[in-house]
């Protein structure tokens, strides 16, 4: 009997981590739906991590906002109640307020500028330092899409076309101020309520990029789309530092390597879908290129925001001063 019991325990010990409780489970959260490029790339991340760890790590994809808002995801990653997250810096700066400078309108208006000034410039280094001070290890920085202006009233080709237009914007002082400077009447509405607000004409327009506009079906209510690229927010791929450092070194290595690869895959998918969704919307809506006149007016409105000390007071002041100096505004 004793021998039989010993054999049972021996087989139980060799039966795999899934039964023994030794397997590391990583919860990876985001607010976006499973149709978004972030999720599509996350499926590859899950597969890579589980294969490269030899089954020692299991990845649970908690997408679709199951952990709350973007802000709540970042707070959870900082506190350790969520292991890993991907969120735009519009959500991150609600927690790490000093990095809000990177979300300033008209700071970067093309992917070439993003590559040069953010990924390969000082901005990503500064943002990484600020995030990691909050207990989140940066596995990588990656893409959201650029913000466009859409509306149901008329084409926007000059700044006068914006006068009095009711625009839904994110709940951030910089964007409210920017659209006020353009002559619109900006208002903040929760994204979940935006489709009905557009359909019922509570607002005339909104300023999400082509990916989010198309995948959320907002283009159904917006006939005119101006390709402004007036704002870009990078996305943080972050992991709770305490949790990461508690893992065996080989598991840490797998997570870091696969996290970096995930960030690159997201860039590839976002940039491809940005083009594809823009073309898809052109089949039913009018896509308007930015005129030099409108571009000049929008840049001027943005630079007023950059110099507004009330807007930038909580941002990293060295970063703000550097932006102003590089733009010849200081």
C-alpha positions as CSV (number, residue, x, y, z in Angstrom):
1,X,0.0,0.0,0.0
2,X,2.8,2.4,0.9
3,X,4.6,1.6,-2.3
4,X,1.4,2.2,-4.3
5,X,0.9,5.6,-2.7
6,X,4.5,6.6,-3.4
7,X,4.0,5.7,-7.0
8,X,0.8,7.8,-7.2
9,X,2.7,10.9,-5.8
10,X,5.6,10.3,-8.1
11,X,3.4,10.3,-11.2
12,X,1.4,13.3,-9.9
13,X,4.7,15.2,-9.6
14,X,5.6,14.5,-13.3
15,X,2.1,15.2,-14.6
16,X,2.7,18.8,-15.8
17,X,2.6,22.3,-14.4
18,X,-1.0,22.8,-15.4
19,X,-2.1,20.5,-12.6
20,X,0.7,21.2,-10.1
21,X,0.0,24.9,-10.0
22,X,3.7,25.7,-10.9
23,X,2.7,27.2,-14.3
24,X,3.1,31.0,-14.6
25,X,-0.1,32.6,-15.8
26,X,0.1,36.1,-17.3
27,X,-3.0,38.2,-17.6
28,X,-2.6,40.6,-20.6
29,X,-5.3,43.3,-20.8
30,X,-6.5,46.0,-23.1
31,X,-9.6,48.0,-23.8
32,X,-9.8,47.2,-27.5
33,X,-11.9,44.5,-29.1
34,X,-10.8,41.3,-30.7
35,X,-11.1,42.8,-34.2
36,X,-8.3,45.4,-33.4
37,X,-4.7,44.9,-34.6
38,X,-3.5,44.9,-31.0
39,X,-5.5,41.8,-30.3
40,X,-4.5,40.0,-33.6
41,X,-0.8,40.6,-32.7
42,X,-1.5,39.4,-29.1
43,X,-2.6,36.0,-30.4
44,X,0.8,35.6,-31.9
45,X,2.4,36.9,-28.6
46,X,0.5,34.3,-26.6
47,X,1.6,31.5,-29.0
48,X,5.2,32.6,-29.0
49,X,5.5,32.9,-25.2
50,X,3.9,29.6,-24.5
51,X,6.0,27.8,-27.1
52,X,9.3,29.5,-26.1
53,X,8.7,28.9,-22.4
54,X,8.1,25.2,-23.1
55,X,4.6,25.5,-21.6
56,X,5.9,27.0,-18.4
57,X,4.0,30.3,-19.1
58,X,0.4,30.6,-20.0
59,X,-1.0,33.8,-21.4
60,X,-4.6,34.9,-20.8
61,X,-5.8,37.6,-23.2
62,X,-8.1,39.8,-21.2
63,X,-9.1,42.2,-24.1
64,X,-12.4,44.1,-24.6
65,X,-12.1,46.2,-21.4
66,X,-12.6,43.5,-18.9
67,X,-10.3,45.4,-16.5
68,X,-12.0,48.7,-17.1
69,X,-10.8,51.9,-18.8
70,X,-7.4,52.6,-20.3
71,X,-6.5,54.5,-17.1
72,X,-7.7,51.5,-14.9
73,X,-5.5,49.2,-17.0
74,X,-2.4,51.3,-16.3
75,X,-3.2,51.6,-12.6
76,X,-3.7,47.9,-12.4
77,X,-0.3,47.2,-14.1
78,X,1.4,49.6,-11.8
79,X,-0.2,48.1,-8.6
80,X,0.3,44.5,-9.8
81,X,-3.4,43.5,-10.0
82,X,-2.8,43.1,-13.8
83,X,0.4,41.6,-15.2
84,X,0.5,43.2,-18.6
85,X,-1.3,45.8,-20.7
86,X,-1.3,47.8,-23.9
87,X,-2.8,51.2,-23.9
88,X,-2.4,54.5,-25.7
89,X,-0.5,57.2,-24.0
90,X,-3.8,59.2,-23.8
91,X,-4.8,56.6,-21.2
92,X,-1.3,56.3,-19.7
93,X,-0.9,60.1,-19.0
94,X,-4.0,59.9,-16.8
95,X,-1.7,57.9,-14.4
96,X,1.8,59.1,-15.5
97,X,0.8,62.7,-16.0
98,X,4.4,63.9,-16.8
99,X,4.4,62.1,-20.2
100,X,1.4,63.9,-21.4
101,X,3.7,66.0,-23.6
102,X,3.8,63.2,-26.1
103,X,0.1,63.5,-26.9
104,X,0.3,67.2,-27.8
105,X,-1.7,67.9,-31.1
106,X,0.4,68.4,-34.2
107,X,3.5,67.1,-32.5
108,X,3.9,64.3,-35.1
109,X,1.8,64.2,-38.2
110,X,3.3,61.2,-40.2
111,X,4.7,57.8,-39.4
112,X,8.1,59.0,-40.7
113,X,8.0,61.7,-38.0
114,X,6.9,59.1,-35.4
115,X,9.8,56.9,-36.3
116,X,12.4,59.7,-36.2
117,X,11.2,61.7,-33.3
118,X,9.6,59.1,-31.0
119,X,11.0,55.6,-31.6
120,X,14.5,56.7,-32.6
121,X,14.6,59.9,-30.7
122,X,14.6,61.3,-27.2
123,X,10.8,61.1,-26.6
124,X,10.6,57.3,-26.1
125,X,13.6,57.3,-23.8
126,X,12.0,60.1,-21.7
127,X,8.6,58.3,-21.6
128,X,10.2,54.9,-20.7
129,X,11.9,56.6,-17.7
130,X,8.7,58.2,-16.5
131,X,6.7,54.9,-16.8
132,X,9.3,52.7,-15.1
133,X,9.3,55.1,-12.1
134,X,5.7,54.0,-11.5
135,X,6.6,50.3,-11.3
136,X,5.9,49.3,-14.9
137,X,8.6,47.7,-17.1
138,X,8.3,48.9,-20.7
139,X,8.5,45.9,-23.0
140,X,8.0,48.1,-26.0
141,X,6.4,51.2,-27.5
142,X,4.1,50.8,-30.5
143,X,1.4,52.4,-32.7
144,X,-2.1,53.7,-32.5
145,X,-3.4,55.3,-35.7
146,X,-3.4,59.1,-36.3
147,X,-6.5,61.1,-35.5
148,X,-8.7,62.4,-38.3
149,X,-11.6,64.8,-38.2
150,X,-15.0,63.5,-39.4
151,X,-18.3,65.2,-39.6
152,X,-21.8,65.0,-41.0
153,X,-22.3,68.6,-42.1
154,X,-19.8,69.6,-44.9
155,X,-16.3,69.1,-46.2
156,X,-13.6,70.8,-44.0
157,X,-11.1,72.4,-46.3
158,X,-10.3,75.6,-44.4
159,X,-10.5,76.7,-40.7
160,X,-13.7,78.7,-41.3
161,X,-15.5,75.4,-42.1
162,X,-15.0,74.4,-38.4
163,X,-16.6,77.5,-36.9
164,X,-19.3,76.5,-34.5
165,X,-19.1,72.8,-35.3
166,X,-19.9,70.5,-32.3
167,X,-17.0,68.1,-32.0
168,X,-16.6,65.2,-29.7
169,X,-13.0,65.0,-28.4
170,X,-11.1,63.0,-25.7
171,X,-11.4,64.0,-22.1
172,X,-8.1,65.8,-22.1
173,X,-7.6,69.6,-21.6
174,X,-5.1,69.8,-24.5
175,X,-7.6,68.5,-27.0
176,X,-10.4,70.6,-25.7
177,X,-8.2,73.7,-25.9
178,X,-7.0,72.7,-29.4
179,X,-10.5,72.4,-30.8
180,X,-11.5,75.7,-29.1
181,X,-8.6,77.4,-30.8
182,X,-10.0,76.0,-34.1
183,X,-13.4,77.7,-33.5
184,X,-15.4,74.5,-32.7
185,X,-17.5,73.7,-29.7
186,X,-15.7,70.7,-28.3
187,X,-17.4,68.3,-25.9
188,X,-16.3,65.1,-24.1
189,X,-18.5,62.0,-24.6
190,X,-17.6,58.5,-23.5
191,X,-16.6,56.4,-26.5
192,X,-19.3,53.8,-25.9
193,X,-21.9,56.6,-26.2
194,X,-20.4,58.1,-29.3
195,X,-22.2,56.2,-32.1
196,X,-25.6,57.2,-30.7
197,X,-24.4,60.8,-30.1
198,X,-23.4,61.0,-33.8
199,X,-26.6,59.3,-35.0
200,X,-28.8,61.6,-33.0
201,X,-26.8,64.7,-34.0
202,X,-25.8,65.5,-30.4
203,X,-22.4,66.3,-32.0
204,X,-21.6,67.0,-35.6
205,X,-18.3,65.2,-35.7
206,X,-15.5,63.4,-33.9
207,X,-11.7,62.9,-34.2
208,X,-10.7,59.3,-34.1
209,X,-8.4,57.7,-36.6
210,X,-9.4,55.5,-39.6
211,X,-9.0,52.2,-37.7
212,X,-11.2,53.0,-34.8
213,X,-13.6,55.0,-36.9
214,X,-14.1,52.1,-39.3
215,X,-14.0,49.2,-36.9
216,X,-16.6,51.0,-34.6
217,X,-18.8,51.8,-37.6
218,X,-18.7,55.6,-36.9
219,X,-18.3,56.3,-40.6
220,X,-22.0,55.3,-41.0
221,X,-22.9,58.6,-39.5
222,X,-20.0,60.7,-40.9
223,X,-20.1,61.5,-44.6
224,X,-17.0,63.8,-44.6
225,X,-13.6,62.8,-43.4
226,X,-10.6,65.1,-43.4
227,X,-7.3,63.3,-43.3
228,X,-5.8,65.7,-40.7
229,X,-3.4,63.4,-38.8
230,X,-3.6,66.1,-36.2
231,X,-2.6,63.9,-33.2
232,X,-0.7,60.7,-32.6
233,X,-0.5,58.8,-29.3
234,X,2.0,55.9,-29.0
235,X,1.0,52.8,-27.2
236,X,2.7,51.4,-24.1
237,X,3.3,47.6,-23.8
238,X,4.0,47.4,-20.1
239,X,4.5,44.7,-17.5
240,X,4.3,45.0,-13.7
241,X,7.9,45.2,-12.6
242,X,7.6,43.3,-9.3
243,X,5.8,40.4,-11.0
244,X,8.4,40.3,-13.8
245,X,11.4,40.3,-11.4
246,X,9.8,37.5,-9.3
247,X,9.9,35.1,-12.3
248,X,12.9,32.8,-13.1
249,X,15.4,34.5,-15.4
250,X,14.6,32.3,-18.4
251,X,10.9,33.3,-18.2
252,X,11.8,37.0,-17.8
253,X,13.9,36.6,-21.0
254,X,11.0,35.0,-22.9
255,X,8.6,37.7,-21.9
256,X,11.0,40.6,-22.8
257,X,11.9,39.1,-26.1
258,X,8.3,38.3,-27.1
259,X,7.1,41.6,-25.8
260,X,9.5,43.5,-28.0
261,X,8.5,41.3,-31.0
262,X,4.8,42.0,-30.2
263,X,5.4,45.8,-30.3
264,X,7.0,45.5,-33.7
265,X,4.1,43.3,-35.0
266,X,1.6,45.8,-33.8
267,X,3.3,48.5,-35.8
268,X,3.2,46.4,-38.9
269,X,-0.5,45.6,-38.5
270,X,-1.6,49.1,-37.5
271,X,0.1,50.8,-40.4
272,X,-1.3,48.3,-42.9
273,X,-4.8,48.6,-41.5
274,X,-4.6,52.4,-41.3
275,X,-4.2,52.4,-45.1
276,X,-6.8,49.7,-45.7
277,X,-9.5,51.2,-43.5
278,X,-9.0,54.6,-45.0
279,X,-9.6,53.1,-48.5
280,X,-12.6,51.2,-47.3
281,X,-14.3,54.3,-45.9
282,X,-13.6,56.1,-49.2
283,X,-16.1,53.8,-50.9
284,X,-19.0,55.4,-48.9
285,X,-17.6,58.7,-47.6
286,X,-15.8,61.7,-48.9
287,X,-12.1,61.7,-47.9
288,X,-10.7,65.2,-47.9
289,X,-6.9,65.9,-48.0
290,X,-5.7,68.7,-45.8
291,X,-5.2,71.9,-47.7
292,X,-2.1,74.0,-47.0
293,X,-4.4,76.7,-45.6
294,X,-6.0,74.3,-43.1
295,X,-2.7,72.8,-42.2
296,X,-1.2,76.2,-41.4
297,X,-4.2,77.1,-39.2
298,X,-4.2,73.8,-37.4
299,X,-0.5,74.1,-36.7
300,X,-1.0,77.6,-35.3
301,X,-3.8,76.3,-33.0
302,X,-1.7,73.5,-31.8
303,X,1.3,75.7,-31.0
304,X,-0.9,77.8,-28.9
305,X,-1.6,74.7,-26.9
306,X,2.1,73.9,-26.6
307,X,2.6,77.3,-25.1
308,X,-0.4,77.2,-22.8
309,X,1.2,76.8,-19.3
310,X,-2.2,75.8,-17.8
311,X,-2.4,72.9,-20.2
312,X,1.2,71.7,-19.8
313,X,1.8,72.4,-16.1
314,X,1.7,68.7,-15.1
315,X,4.0,67.6,-18.0
316,X,7.7,66.9,-17.8
317,X,8.9,70.5,-18.1
318,X,12.3,69.6,-19.7
319,X,10.4,67.8,-22.5
320,X,8.0,70.7,-23.0
321,X,10.9,73.2,-23.2
322,X,12.7,70.9,-25.7
323,X,9.6,70.8,-27.9
324,X,9.2,74.6,-27.8
325,X,12.9,75.1,-28.5
326,X,12.9,72.6,-31.5
327,X,9.8,74.4,-32.9
328,X,11.5,77.8,-32.5
329,X,8.9,78.9,-29.9
330,X,11.3,79.5,-27.0
